[in-house]
């Protein structure tokens, strides 16, 4: 009986870890899309012309960074 309960808890833990992994993968995918998204249609009147990528590229130019340098900084921060 105790082994059955422990086995059930182990299965639930594995499922929880898989769900968390899938959620992280989805979040990373959404972030990647938001960085690389380029609107193909004309913008509506009153909408800003700049996208998130253009804003960040302008900031990078001010700070004299490129994408590779920023990626390495982010990786250092994550680890």
C-alpha positions as CSV (number, residue, x, y, z in Angstrom):
1,X,0.0,0.0,0.0
2,X,2.8,2.4,0.9
3,X,4.7,1.5,-2.2
4,X,1.6,2.3,-4.3
5,X,1.3,5.7,-2.7
6,X,5.0,6.4,-3.2
7,X,4.8,5.3,-6.8
8,X,1.8,7.6,-7.3
9,X,3.6,10.5,-5.8
10,X,6.6,9.8,-8.0
11,X,4.5,9.8,-11.1
12,X,2.8,13.0,-10.0
13,X,6.2,14.6,-9.4
14,X,7.4,13.6,-12.9
15,X,4.3,14.9,-14.5
16,X,4.7,18.2,-12.6
17,X,8.3,18.5,-13.8
18,X,7.2,17.8,-17.4
19,X,4.5,20.5,-17.2
20,X,7.0,23.0,-15.8
21,X,9.4,22.2,-18.6
22,X,6.7,22.6,-21.2
23,X,5.7,25.9,-19.7
24,X,9.3,27.2,-19.8
25,X,9.6,26.1,-23.4
26,X,6.4,27.9,-24.3
27,X,7.6,31.1,-22.5
28,X,11.0,31.0,-24.3
29,X,9.2,30.5,-27.6
30,X,6.9,33.5,-26.9
31,X,9.8,35.6,-25.9
32,X,11.7,34.6,-29.1
33,X,8.7,35.5,-31.3
34,X,8.2,38.9,-29.6
35,X,11.9,39.7,-30.2
36,X,12.0,38.7,-33.9
37,X,8.4,39.7,-34.9
38,X,8.3,42.2,-37.7
39,X,4.8,43.6,-38.6
40,X,4.1,43.1,-42.3
41,X,1.0,45.2,-42.5
42,X,0.7,48.9,-42.5
43,X,0.3,50.4,-39.0
44,X,-2.9,52.1,-38.1
45,X,-3.0,55.9,-37.7
46,X,-1.8,56.9,-34.3
47,X,0.1,53.7,-33.7
48,X,3.8,53.9,-32.9
49,X,6.2,53.2,-35.8
50,X,8.8,51.6,-33.6
51,X,8.7,47.9,-32.7
52,X,10.3,46.5,-29.6
53,X,13.2,45.3,-31.6
54,X,13.8,48.7,-33.1
55,X,13.7,50.3,-29.7
56,X,16.2,47.9,-28.3
57,X,18.5,48.2,-31.4
58,X,18.4,52.0,-30.9
59,X,19.4,51.5,-27.2
60,X,22.2,49.1,-28.3
61,X,23.5,51.6,-30.7
62,X,23.7,54.3,-27.9
63,X,25.5,51.8,-25.6
64,X,27.8,50.5,-28.4
65,X,26.7,46.9,-28.0
66,X,25.7,44.3,-30.6
67,X,23.3,41.3,-30.3
68,X,26.1,38.8,-29.6
69,X,27.6,40.9,-26.7
70,X,24.2,41.3,-25.2
71,X,23.5,37.5,-25.5
72,X,26.7,36.8,-23.7
73,X,25.8,39.3,-20.9
74,X,22.4,37.7,-20.5
75,X,24.0,34.2,-20.4
76,X,26.4,35.3,-17.7
77,X,23.5,36.7,-15.7
78,X,21.5,33.5,-15.9
79,X,24.3,31.3,-14.8
